[in-house]
Amino acid sequence: MPILKKLPGRSKSCQEFPRVNGELILPRLDLNDLNDLKELNDLKEQNRNLNPFEDEENEVNAERHGAGNPKGKPLRGTLERICGVSPLKTLGKLGKGLRISGRSVWGNNSPYYTPGNSNSLPPEREKSKGLRRSSEGIMTLLRITGRRKEERRESLPSGNLSTDGEAEASRRPSFLRMVSLGKLKRESMSDKASQEAEEDIEDEEPVVKTREPLSVLEILQLVNSRDLLLADTHIQELERECELPPPSMTAFPSSTFDDSLSSNDVELLYEALQREMWDVVRESLRQPSAGPNLGLVVLVIQQEEHADATWALREENKQDEEAPRIQPGQRPRQLKVKWRQAVMEAADWSLPNQADTQAGQLASYLERLRSRMVDDLDAARRNAVSIYPEEFASFQVYVDSYHRAVAKRLRTITSGPLQITDVYSLLDWFYNIYSRDVLGTIGTTAPINYAVLEPILPQDTVERLEQDCISIVRENVTTELIRVLDEEERRWAQTLHIEEYQSHLARSVIQRLKVDLDRSTSVNQLLGARVARCSLVGLADFLYSFQRKVEMFHETQAEFGNRGDGYVSRTIALVNCCPPLRSLVERCRQCDPQGSEETAQRANCSLDRIINQSVRVLTDRLFEHIRPFFDKLIKRKWLNNTEAIEAIEANIKQHFKKFRRMDPPPYQTLVGEVHRRVLVEYVRAIMRGRVICTSSKMRKRMAFRLQDEAKQLKGLFKDLESTSSWLDSIVCHLADIILLEDTPSIQMEVAVLVKEFPDIRKKHVSTLLNIRGMMRQAERQEILNIVKDFECRSALMCRDRALFSDIPITSEVHCISLGILRLAMTVSNWFSEHRPRRSSGKRGRGPMPQPAEDQNMEDANKYQRED
């Protein structure tokens, strides 16, 4: 008798059974009474007639609760559990049992039907029970999209249980009626239950029963509920039925087959199945875990691959048969290949599109593209890869799919015009970011075969982008630098009355060119070299134009300007533009050292001319103030007066208060030029020969004064940070030549002077000997020969250390010096003639020696003849 047929809560006589802790205790009954056993059998037959489905329910309940009570324990069950159980609520859990019970009612006498085997077809049955329903209404269900429940059931039971349950309920007697009939023989039923509990239950082999085939709509419900593997199994069965020959060509009756089934139903079901499968593949990229559905997808693919292999083998071994067979139209289905396509479509669906990206904002879009690709592939590695078998090479398939999706988007981007910033961003992403931050990051977590990945951009596209970049840079450099220079030129005239020592010209130029150099160099060295070469050509042209405008500015100010303080500050500001521009030229040359050498020299030449002209302008302005003081040097009054050298020092310090605003290295050039010109003017004052030493005391006095002023000038230019220290020794060497007495010492000092200043000539040394008062021809010739020897050795003179070349010696200097010498000798001779003579006693001695004055006069005459 089925369990739950008698509800203790509804029975009037349920009080006679004892209860323990709310559980109903059924007492053991005595089975010796044969009359009660007979009455029990009669009641069982009566109930069976009233309820033909009772045996099946007993089998199901026995499966759930176990058969009998072998240990002789009383049956226990709480009232809440018994009263709360409804047969309808257990329908889903007992799907398998109900399908078995249904087959026992409708097909107990039928042999087992093997899917795909035409020799095991079931015999003739009633058409209303044994046939599949056709595909009526399937197209309507397939058109409905987006109708998915948030919580899907794991699977649905085979068959349409709702309609069959209603028919079964109409045939069965009501539940209350069955309870009332059972009350009559309660004691006999209890004895029967006790007897069954005490008997040994023999294991019986289950009877193999045929499975009821599902209709097309029922299979579609399995697909929609994502019971994919079961749905695919039924679809294959349906496909095999469509492969069978027509019923008229077999020995089976035609009523066994459904004429309305066709291959179109199979294809529609396969389309629905694949849509669900690929939805699962796509959703696995967005969920924390892949879930069981992805595993079902893998099983379906393997099952279909096996079916394709079976079909291929059958096609190879097939021979001509008398009976024609209907071949399926879509085999092999190749779901593994379609799975790869589905992964590719999922990747394309997941990556963001470029539709909402504005011009110049490509870098942000590429960053979103990189982030999404890395996140999705990381999710695929964590969730999906472990579910796929190894032969699927799933991670490589995912990587290749995303790689192709990214390449598709980049081809779309490069098909249209791009701004220069977008070109740099795209090239940088192609050369660096994608390989380093995308594939490199992914490759650290799982191995990737990079050899099978195609280039993300074609090579001709990359070359076109680089050429576009070079063209845009060349055009922008030429246009923008000309505009910047024109604006700067207008400011020169407008702000001449303002002391500005810095200009924004260099900053504007550098900022404009530095952007292209930095972006191109960050992409790769080859592109950086090409951009640097293009930028250097434009920069050299700009510097030449800048040089011409600076020259025009100085010429205009020299003719019409007042050349005030504003002019000095503007000149310094123009010079201050040169160091940063020279650094920019050097950087461009380093990026392309082989192809930019000539262009870099042309650019540096323009900068040198700007600096040299500005230094010359400022130096001339300084010497306009200090030149008069040089005319007061090396005179008779100069020996006792220091006003001239002090005035020169004061003026230099005053001017360098502004000159120090010049940036190095042009400042070093300026102070070096001032240092050189001051020493040139000082030596020129010495070489004029306005002081001729006639005695050793006067030579010492003049030499000491020259040494003191040399130290004073050395300290001055040391404070001004001059790097031309080689000029400091010139005055000291001249003072030593004047001071020394013996000829060998003078020869050594002249040799050192000639070695340090190779541009010195014989006339300069001869003039110096005149100032010293050396008139003996033999001594002079010995010293001048030293200069002659060094002149032959130093044919190539270093122009950087040229000083005496700017000091010409004229013949007037010698004539004046000789005239002074003659006058001095004449006066000395006159005084010697008019001296009182000595006594006559001494006159008798030998002849008087020739006076020194006469000897000096003779030497002077010889020197005059030599000249």
Secondary structure, DSSP 4 states (H G I P E B T S, - for coil): --TTSS-TTT-TTGGGS-EETTEEPPPP-----HHHHHHHHHHHHHHHHH-TTHHHHHHHHHHHH-SS-TT-PPP--BHHHHHH--TTTTTTTTHHHHHHHHHHHHHTTSPPPPTT-GGG------HHHHS---STTHHHHHH--S---SS--S---SS-HHHHHHHHHHHSPPHHHHHHHHGGGHHHHHHHHHHHHHSPPPP-PPPP-PPPPPPHHHHHHHHHTT-HHHHHHHHHHHHHHHHSPPGGGSSS-GGGS-TT--HHHHHHHHHHHHHHHHHHHHHTTTSSS--HHHHHHHHHHHHHHHHHHHHHHHHHH----SS--PPPSS-S--HHHHHHHHHHHHHHHHSPPSTTPPTT-HHHHHHHHHHHHHHHHHHIIIIITTTS-GGG-HHHHHHHHHHHHHHHHHHHHHTS---HHHHHHHHHIIIIIIIIIIIHHHHTTS---GGGSPPSS-HHHHHHHHHHHHHHHHHHHHHHHHHHHHHHHHHHHHTTTS-----SHHHHHHHHHHHHHHHHHHH-HHHHHHHHHHHHHHHHHHHHHHHHHHHHHHHHHHHHS---HHHHHHHHHHHHTHHHHHHHHHHHHHHSTTTSHHHHHHHHHHHHHHHHHHHHHHHHHHHHHHHHHHTTSSSTGGGT--HHHHHHHHHHHHHHHHHTTSPTTHHHHHHHHHHHHHHHHHHHHHHT------SHHHHHHHHHHHHHHHHHHHHHHHHTT-S-GGGTTHHHHHHHHHH--SHHHHHHHHHHHHHH-TT--HHHHHHHHHHHT---HHHHHHHHHHHHHHHHH--S--GGG--GGGS---HHHHHHHHHHHHHHHHHHHHHHHTSPP--TTGGGSSPPPPPHHHHHHHHHHHHHHH-
